Every structure is written in C-alpha cells, then in structure tokens.
Amino acid sequence: MNVYDEANNLARALKESTEYKNFLAAKEKLEQDPEKYEMAKDYMRKQMEIQSFQMLGNELTEEQITAYNTIANTIMGIPEIAEFFQAQMYFSVVFQDITDIMAKAVDLDMGLFDSEEEGCGA
C-alpha cells in the first residue's frame, strides 16, 4: 500500500463529500455579492484578532464582548453569510474528525495530552 496514493484517495473523497460540496456552494453564492463577501471576510479577521488576543493571555472587556456579539448577531442575520459559516463549520468538523482519526492511528500525541497521573504511571 502506498501511503501517498491513499492520501490522494482521501483527498478525492473529501472533495466529493456532501459537506465540502455544500461549503463550496455556499462560498460561491456568497462571492456573488461582493459587499456580503467582504463583510464575512471582515468578520473572520475580527474573530482571528480576538482569538490571537486571548491566546496571548489577554481577557476581553465587557465592551469588547458586547461589540463582538453585536457584529456576530448582525452578520449571522444575513442568510447568505450564515449559510456560509454553517457550511464551513460542518466541513471543518469532518476535516477535524479525519485529522483526529489519523493522529490516533499513529499515536501522534505521544501521550502529551494524558493527565500527569496517567503519564507518570502513578
């Protein structure tokens, strides 16, 4: 068995999955409206900024949380954008599940995520 051939087969299967096809269709539909497409991109940038901010150990203020929630509610109230993010989420779940399956198959985590008690044999 050639592992690269199998990887290519998996890639083809992903491209043929309902989740991927739905994601592509939602993306294409959103791209047809440049204003809504830019709104979605701006929202994703804002999400990444907030995640980066939090990953650096910072906490959001109430004002930042309120402002973000207002933007999120506005964005998700637009059907084409909400459809895009929902389709993206469904495909992401499939992709993450596959990644997890492969990581577990080759014991990729090397026990890093075991609790200390389990890892130390205590």
N, C-alpha and C positions, 0 to 999 in steps of 0.2 A: 504494500500500500504506500503510495506517495502522498505525504502529508500536504504538499502544495496542491496536488490535484483535489484532495478532499477539501482544502480551504477554498479553492475555486468553486467547487460544488456547493459549499455552504454559502458562498457569496451569491451565487446564482439563485439559490433557494431563498435567500433574504430578499433579493430583488423581485422575486416572484410572489413574495408573501403579501397577503391582504393588507397587513399593517403598513408595509412600505408603499404599496400602490396607493393606499388612502392618504398617506403622508405626502407623496408626490402630487397627487391630485389637489389636495388642499393647498400645497405650496404654489402650484401653478395657478390656481384660482386666485390666491392672494396676490400673486405677482401681477395679475391683470389690472389691479387697482394700485398704482404707484403710491398714492397717499396712505392707504391702509398698510401696504407693504413696508413703507418707511416707519409707520407707527409701530408695527410689530418688531422691526429691527431695533428701534429706539428702546422699546420695552425690554428686549433681550439684553441690550447693552446695560440698561439700568439694573436688571437682575444680576448681571455679572459684576457690576460695580459693587452692589450690595453684598454679594457673596464674597468678593475679594476683601471688602472692608471688614466683614465678620471673620473671615479666615485669619486676618491679621490680629484678631483678638479684640476688635472694637465692638461696642454694642450700639445698636441704633437707638436714637432718641425717639420719644413718642411722636414728635413732629415728623421725623423721617419715616416712621412706620405708617403714620396717617397718610402722608403724601404718597408713599409707595402703594398703599391699599387703594387710594383714590385712583391712581393711574391704572392699577391692575383691574379694578372694577370697570373703569371706562373702557379699557382695551378688551376685556372679556365680554363686554356688552355688544361688541361688534361681531356679528355672526361669522364672517369670513376669518377673522383673526382667532376667535375662539375655536373654530373648527381646525385651523392650522395647528394651534397649540395642543389641542386634544389629540390630533393625529400624530403629532410629533411625540407626545407622551406615550401613546400606545406603542409606537415603533421603538422608542427608547427602552421600554420595558422588555420587549422581545430581544433587543440587542443586548441589554444588560443580562438577561437570563442566559443567553448563549455564552456571553463572556464568563459568567459565573460557572456554567457547566464546564467550560474548557479549563478554567482556573482550578476547579476542584478535581478534574480528571488528572491533572499533572501535579497536584498538591502545590500549587503556585504560592499560596500564602505562607508556606513553610512554617506553619504554626504561629505566625506573628499575631494572629487575632484570637488565639486561645487566651483564656484568663491566666493570670500569673500562677494561680494554683495548679491549673492543668499543665502549663508549660514547664513548671519546675518539678513536676512529679510529686508534689506534696499532697 
